[in-house]
Amino acid sequence: MVRRMVQVCGAVAAVALVVAALWGWGQAWRLAENAHRPNVTVWAVRSGSVAAVASAQVLVITCVIGAMYHRRAIDEMLRLLAGLVATIALVSAVALALAGR
């Protein structure tokens, strides 16, 4: 039962992250209208969207696939790589947001 709840919660959180990322990517120009440097702010929002999608991938690999199948080395490598992409994109989003002020 706990396994099933982990799968459902992980899948719902991943879907929510992907929907938020798609919304952020599409509305980046509208969100950056009042910024001092809108081009930089748009890229900050888009970098945050990439971080959200990569985080959703980590959730899917960890919660959904990890609960259904035995973890293998390729699963761990993909999870680590997606986490690295999410971290780099998040750091870039913060740096760009500070630069776009």
NUDO-510172 format. One record per residue: residue number from 0; x negated, y negated, z negated of N, C-alpha, C, O in turn. Coordinates in pm, 1 decimal. Atoms other than C-alpha are relative to their C-alpha. Layout:
BEGIN
> NUM_X_Y_Z_X_Y_Z_X_Y_Z_X_Y_Z
...
This chain:
BEGIN
> 0_-81.3_119.7_0.0_0.0_0.0_0.0_-85.9_-126.6_0.0_-56.7_-223.5_70.1
> 1_88.5_116.2_5.9_-280.0_-239.5_-85.4_-68.0_-21.5_134.6_-86.1_-134.9_178.8
> 2_63.3_9.9_-132.5_-448.5_-161.5_245.8_91.1_-68.4_100.2_47.0_-152.1_178.9
> 3_-96.7_57.7_-93.0_-134.4_-251.7_435.5_19.3_-149.1_-27.8_33.0_-228.5_65.3
> 4_-14.3_142.1_35.0_-99.6_-580.7_245.4_-122.0_-80.3_45.0_-108.6_-193.9_90.6
> 5_121.6_66.8_-46.1_-461.1_-668.9_323.8_5.7_-19.3_151.3_-32.3_-124.8_202.2
> 6_-12.8_10.9_-144.9_-395.7_-598.5_690.8_98.1_-109.6_39.1_69.0_-191.8_126.0
> 7_-103.5_98.7_-34.7_-79.8_-807.7_701.2_-46.2_-140.9_-34.6_-32.3_-232.2_46.7
> 8_46.8_134.1_39.2_-227.2_-1101.2_508.6_-113.9_-47.4_89.3_-118.0_-164.3_127.7
> 9_110.1_36.7_-89.4_-543.0_-1096.2_720.5_48.5_-35.7_139.2_-0.4_-131.0_200.0
> 10_-53.4_28.2_-133.2_-345.2_-1084.0_1043.4_77.1_-131.1_2.3_64.2_-208.7_97.0
> 11_-76.7_125.9_5.6_-111.6_-1366.6_937.2_-94.1_-119.5_-11.8_-73.9_-221.3_54.3
> 12_95.6_110.1_14.1_-403.7_-1584.2_827.8_-76.9_-22.5_129.9_-103.9_-137.0_166.4
> 13_72.1_13.4_-127.3_-587.8_-1513.6_1154.5_87.7_-67.4_105.3_40.7_-153.7_179.5
> 14_-90.7_62.1_-96.1_-283.3_-1604.3_1362.5_18.8_-148.0_-33.1_21.1_-232.1_56.8
> 15_-14.4_140.3_39.7_-236.8_-1924.2_1161.4_-123.8_-81.7_36.8_-111.7_-196.0_80.8
> 16_123.2_69.6_-37.9_-601.7_-2018.1_1218.4_-7.6_-23.3_150.6_-49.0_-130.6_194.5
> 17_4.7_15.4_-145.6_-574.7_-1958.3_1593.4_101.3_-104.7_45.9_70.6_-186.3_132.7
> 18_-101.0_100.1_-36.6_-252.7_-2161.5_1618.6_-47.6_-140.4_-37.5_-32.0_-234.0_40.9
> 19_52.1_130.4_41.7_-410.1_-2447.6_1420.5_-115.1_-44.4_90.2_-126.9_-162.7_122.3
> 20_112.1_34.6_-87.8_-721.2_-2433.0_1638.9_49.0_-44.1_137.1_-1.8_-141.1_193.3
> 21_-54.0_39.4_-130.1_-520.3_-2445.8_1959.7_68.6_-135.8_-6.5_56.4_-216.9_85.3
> 22_-63.7_130.8_16.5_-316.2_-2736.3_1828.3_-106.3_-109.8_-10.9_-94.4_-214.8_52.2
> 23_106.0_99.1_16.4_-632.0_-2920.2_1721.0_-72.9_-29.4_129.6_-104.4_-144.8_158.9
> 24_68.3_19.8_-127.7_-800.0_-2865.8_2055.8_84.9_-83.7_94.3_34.3_-173.9_161.1
> 25_-88.4_71.4_-91.0_-497.8_-2990.9_2246.2_29.5_-142.8_-43.1_52.4_-229.6_41.1
> 26_-33.4_132.9_51.7_-435.1_-3291.5_2021.6_-123.7_-80.3_-41.1_-111.9_-178.6_-114.2
> 27_124.0_64.7_43.6_-799.4_-3396.0_1982.4_-3.0_-148.4_35.6_-44.4_-230.9_-45.9
> 28_3.5_141.9_-39.2_-762.7_-3720.4_2177.5_97.3_-82.8_-81.8_67.3_-196.8_-117.2
> 29_-97.1_73.9_79.6_-452.1_-3821.0_1985.5_-49.6_-18.3_-143.5_-25.2_-122.1_-205.1
> 30_54.1_10.8_135.0_-624.6_-3750.5_1654.5_-115.6_-99.1_-8.5_-143.4_-153.2_-115.5
> 31_117.8_86.3_-0.6_-925.5_-3959.9_1759.1_29.7_-141.3_50.0_-63.4_-218.0_74.5
> 32_-33.8_131.2_-55.3_-735.7_-4268.2_1880.1_-54.7_-116.2_-81.2_-105.2_-212.7_-23.8
> 33_38.7_113.0_85.1_-820.1_-4490.4_1582.2_-143.2_8.0_-50.3_-182.8_-69.8_-137.1
> 34_138.6_-15.9_45.1_-1178.2_-4375.4_1539.2_-88.9_-106.5_62.5_-57.1_-162.6_167.3
> 35_96.3_98.6_-50.9_-1473.1_-4606.6_1587.8_-65.4_50.1_128.2_-84.8_-26.4_222.7
> 36_56.9_-63.8_-119.9_-1628.5_-4366.7_1838.9_86.3_120.5_34.9_59.4_231.1_-11.9
> 37_-95.5_-108.1_-24.7_-1343.6_-4157.8_1979.7_-58.6_122.3_69.7_-14.1_234.1_44.3
> 38_59.0_-115.8_-68.6_-1559.4_-3938.2_2204.8_-65.9_95.5_-98.8_-52.7_217.3_-86.9
> 39_67.6_-82.2_99.8_-1763.4_-3816.2_1909.4_102.8_66.8_-91.1_85.8_182.3_-130.2
> 40_-104.2_-56.6_85.3_-1451.4_-3764.6_1699.7_74.8_112.2_70.7_112.8_210.7_7.4
> 41_-64.2_-107.5_-76.0_-1291.0_-3558.6_1977.0_-84.4_126.4_-7.1_-31.1_235.8_-25.8
> 42_86.0_-117.5_6.9_-1590.5_-3328.9_1977.6_-6.6_56.0_-141.0_-28.5_176.0_-158.3
> 43_-6.1_-50.4_137.2_-1572.8_-3306.2_1598.2_124.2_86.3_-19.4_117.4_193.1_-80.1
> 44_-124.2_-77.6_10.6_-1210.9_-3189.0_1619.8_-13.3_130.2_78.4_28.1_235.7_30.4
> 45_14.7_-120.5_-80.9_-1294.7_-2944.5_1896.5_-98.9_98.3_-61.5_-79.8_219.6_-52.2
> 46_94.4_-88.0_68.6_-1591.8_-2808.9_1704.7_66.6_66.2_-120.8_40.3_182.6_-150.8
> 47_-77.4_-59.1_108.7_-1362.5_-2757.4_1407.2_95.0_107.7_50.2_119.3_207.1_-18.3
> 48_-87.2_-101.9_-60.0_-1126.9_-2567.9_1636.7_-77.6_127.1_31.2_-27.6_237.4_9.5
> 49_84.1_-117.1_-27.0_-1408.9_-2338.4_1745.1_-32.7_72.3_-130.8_-34.1_195.3_-135.7
> 50_27.1_-61.3_130.4_-1494.7_-2281.4_1378.6_121.8_77.4_-50.2_107.1_184.6_-108.8
> 51_-121.2_-68.1_44.2_-1132.5_-2189.1_1306.8_21.9_130.3_77.1_61.0_231.3_18.5
> 52_-16.9_-122.3_-80.0_-1118.4_-1938.4_1593.5_-103.1_105.2_-40.1_-70.5_223.6_-49.1
> 53_102.5_-96.1_42.6_-1446.6_-1778.9_1487.0_32.2_55.9_-139.0_6.6_173.2_-165.9
> 54_-41.2_-48.5_131.5_-1317.9_-1756.8_1129.4_114.9_99.1_11.6_121.3_196.8_-63.0
> 55_-109.5_-94.0_-23.4_-1003.4_-1588.9_1257.7_-54.4_134.2_48.7_-2.8_239.8_12.0
> 56_60.3_-124.3_-47.8_-1220.2_-1335.0_1435.3_-64.5_76.8_-115.3_-54.8_199.4_-121.3
> 57_58.0_-65.6_117.1_-1407.5_-1263.0_1112.8_109.6_65.9_-83.2_93.3_178.4_-130.6
> 58_-111.9_-57.3_74.9_-1074.6_-1210.1_937.3_55.4_125.2_66.6_83.9_224.1_-1.0
> 59_-53.6_-116.0_-70.4_-950.5_-972.5_1204.4_-94.9_118.7_-12.3_-51.3_231.0_-37.8
> 60_96.8_-110.1_9.7_-1270.2_-768.1_1200.5_-5.2_54.4_-142.2_-15.1_175.6_-161.4
> 61_12.7_-43.0_138.2_-1281.6_-757.4_821.4_127.7_65.8_-52.2_124.8_178.1_-102.4
> 62_-124.1_-46.5_63.1_-918.5_-716.1_718.7_76.0_101.6_83.6_116.9_205.9_32.5
> 63_-86.1_-85.3_-81.3_-737.5_-557.9_1008.4_-76.2_122.4_49.9_-36.3_235.7_23.1
> 64_74.7_-113.3_-56.4_-996.5_-344.5_1186.3_-72.6_76.3_-110.4_-78.6_199.2_-107.8
> 65_71.4_-66.1_108.7_-1194.8_-274.0_871.7_88.5_86.7_-86.5_41.4_185.3_-143.3
> 66_-92.2_-81.2_79.3_-885.7_-140.7_694.3_52.1_120.1_77.7_95.0_218.6_17.6
> 67_-53.1_-110.1_-81.0_-783.6_82.7_984.8_-106.0_103.6_33.9_-76.8_223.1_37.8
> 68_106.4_-89.6_-45.8_-1117.0_232.2_1088.8_-119.8_-9.5_-94.1_-131.8_-102.8_-173.4
> 69_124.6_5.5_75.5_-1448.0_314.8_930.2_-90.3_-104.4_63.7_-97.4_-116.4_186.0
> 70_89.2_103.8_-52.8_-1695.7_32.1_962.6_-126.0_63.0_55.7_-185.3_153.1_-3.6
> 71_122.3_-45.4_-64.9_-1982.7_89.9_1199.1_-95.4_-117.9_8.8_-61.5_-230.3_-28.3
> 72_101.8_105.0_-9.9_-2297.6_-105.9_1266.7_42.6_-109.0_98.1_13.9_-226.5_75.0
> 73_-42.4_100.2_-98.0_-2145.1_-279.0_1571.2_105.8_-92.6_-60.1_108.7_-211.6_-28.7
> 74_-100.3_82.6_66.2_-1851.7_-400.3_1358.7_-66.2_-102.8_-91.7_-27.7_-219.7_-94.5
> 75_71.6_91.0_89.3_-2088.7_-548.4_1103.8_-76.7_-106.5_78.2_-82.7_-222.5_37.4
> 76_72.6_96.5_-81.9_-2296.6_-710.6_1376.9_95.4_-105.1_57.4_64.3_-224.2_55.1
> 77_-97.1_94.9_-54.5_-1989.5_-868.2_1539.8_53.8_-93.0_-107.8_73.7_-212.2_-84.2
> 78_-48.2_82.9_110.6_-1864.2_-988.7_1203.2_-104.6_-103.4_-41.2_-72.4_-219.5_-66.4
> 79_108.6_91.8_35.1_-2201.9_-1140.2_1120.4_-17.1_-107.9_106.0_-36.9_-224.9_73.1
> 80_14.1_96.1_-109.4_-2225.5_-1306.1_1461.7_114.7_-100.5_1.4_92.0_-219.8_21.8
> 81_-114.6_91.1_5.4_-1874.2_-1451.3_1436.5_-10.7_-93.5_-120.5_25.0_-210.9_-111.2
> 82_21.9_85.6_117.0_-1955.0_-1579.8_1087.8_-106.3_-104.5_25.0_-94.9_-218.0_-21.2
> 83_105.6_95.7_-34.9_-2270.1_-1742.3_1220.6_53.8_-109.0_91.9_23.1_-226.7_73.4
> 84_-61.3_98.5_-90.4_-2075.6_-1911.3_1501.2_92.6_-93.1_-77.4_92.6_-214.0_-54.1
> 85_-90.4_82.4_80.7_-1814.1_-2031.5_1251.7_-77.3_-98.8_-86.3_-37.2_-214.4_-99.9
> 86_80.0_88.0_84.5_-2081.2_-2173.5_1023.0_-63.8_-111.9_80.6_-60.5_-227.8_39.4
> 87_63.3_101.8_-84.3_-2265.9_-2353.5_1301.3_103.7_-100.5_50.8_78.0_-220.8_52.1
> 88_-104.6_89.5_-49.6_-1941.1_-2494.5_1443.4_52.9_-89.5_-111.4_82.2_-206.7_-87.9
> 89_-48.3_81.5_111.3_-1827.5_-2611.9_1101.1_-100.2_-107.7_-39.0_-62.0_-221.8_-65.2
> 90_103.6_100.1_29.7_-2158.1_-2784.6_1028.5_-2.3_-107.0_109.4_-17.4_-225.6_80.1
> 91_-3.5_96.2_-110.4_-2142.2_-2946.3_1372.8_122.2_-90.2_-10.2_112.7_-210.0_16.3
> 92_-121.6_80.1_14.5_-1785.4_-3061.6_1310.5_-16.5_-105.4_-107.4_23.6_-220.3_-88.9
> 93_21.4_97.1_109.2_-1882.0_-3225.9_982.3_-99.1_-108.4_43.4_-76.6_-226.8_18.0
> 94_99.2_98.1_-45.6_-2189.3_-3392.4_1136.5_60.0_-95.5_102.9_36.5_-216.2_97.1
> 95_-63.1_84.9_-100.3_-1989.5_-3519.4_1432.8_106.3_-91.4_-59.9_122.2_-205.8_-17.4
> 96_-101.3_83.8_65.7_-1709.7_-3643.5_1208.8_-65.9_-116.4_-73.6_-15.3_-228.6_-72.1
> 97_72.2_109.4_68.3_-1959.9_-3841.6_1003.5_-58.1_-98.7_101.3_-61.8_-219.0_75.5
> 98_56.0_88.4_-102.3_-2118.6_-3979.2_1320.4_109.6_-79.5_70.2_83.5_-189.0_120.1
> 99_-108.6_68.1_-70.1_-1780.1_-4074.5_1465.4_70.5_-105.6_-81.4_158.5_-174.6_-30.0
> 100_-63.7_100.4_85.2_-1682.1_-4294.5_1174.0_-18.9_-136.4_50.5_28.9_-232.0_-10.5
